[in-house]
Amino acid sequence: MQVNARVIQDTLYLSLCGELDEHSAGYVREVLDNQMSGTVCKQVILDLSELDFMDSTGIGVIIGRYKKMKEKNIPIFISNPSTHIDKILKMTAIYEIMPKIN
């Protein structure tokens, strides 16, 4: 699992590459928390174009980061999920709290 981060203007872009499951969740949680707390931004975009797999543990990681950013009034958006990941996110109603953008 790999997490790439970059800041463009006031937006923190986080790209998740690989499989977000119980084996990688701790690492991803730590990296995302470090990036989100160490960067001044007005919004966060999670790019899931290279995320191959996500289970319920991965959903928990994403929701946990949402809650941390919500406390700071910083919205999180999801971009480019694969068809499989998109279906999971629709079924769990995550798009209601973290809208999908193109």
Salt bridges, closest charged atoms under 4 A:
ASP10 OD2 - LYS42 NZ 3.58
ASP33 OD1 - ARG65 NH1 2.68
ASP33 OD2 - LYS68 NZ 3.61
ASP86 OD2 - LYS90 NZ 3.20
ASP86 OD1 - LYS100 NZ 3.11
